[in-house]
Amino acid sequence: MLKWLWLSLLAVILDQASKLAIAGSMQLYESIEIMPFFKLTYVHNTGAAFSFLSEAGGWQRWLFAGLAVAISTAIAVWLTRLKKHETLLAVALALILGGAVGNLIDRLAYGYVIDFLDVYYASWHWPAFNIADSAITLGVVLMLLESFGLGHSKEPI
């Protein structure tokens, strides 16, 4: 099922290109309103999801980078062991892998992850995220759907 690695590569390319575009055209913390509930807001996240451990002093960079390498390796191995009919799971894992690698690149290159997608309602803001986070989220949703039977077909005899 390594044929799905193109999807991982696409996620990494879209993620890195969008982050470079944001970092190259916006000032840190600058916001551009796109819709009444969505802004582009350029921020740096030194933590994990929802800025977890963002104020930890720097060691978290290497912890999260190490976790990303370990998880990416495990997902790549998992992909090699999938059966031909496990297409939805392969797509889900490829998206998660691409997102993990996209954020890993930031962590290693800068010490933080570039986030810029800002969804909000009134004064409530969802934590800013990026294309890699979106790929991971979509992959997890697809894995959950697959675990409930979506995309299952009879295994060939």
Stockholm file with secondary structure:
# STOCKHOLM 1.0

chainA/1-157         MLKWLWLSLLAVILDQASKLAIAGSMQLYESIEIMPFFKLTYVHNTGAAFSFLSEAGGWQRWLFAGLAVAISTAIAVWLTRLKKHETLLAVALALILGGAVGNLIDRLAYGYVIDFLDVYYASWHWPAFNIADSAITLGVVLMLLESFGLGHSKEPI
#=GR chainA/1-157 SS CGGGHHHHHHHHHHHHHHHHHHHHHSCTTCEEEEETTEEEEEEEECSSGGGTTTTSCSHHHHHHHHHHHHHHHHHHHHHHHCCTTCHHHHHHHHHHHHHHHHHHHHHHHHSSEEEEEEEEETTEECCCBCHHHHHHHHHHHHHHHHHTTTTCCCCCC
#=GC SS_cons         CGGGHHHHHHHHHHHHHHHHHHHHHSCTTCEEEEETTEEEEEEEECSSGGGTTTTSCSHHHHHHHHHHHHHHHHHHHHHHHCCTTCHHHHHHHHHHHHHHHHHHHHHHHHSSEEEEEEEEETTEECCCBCHHHHHHHHHHHHHHHHHTTTTCCCCCC
//
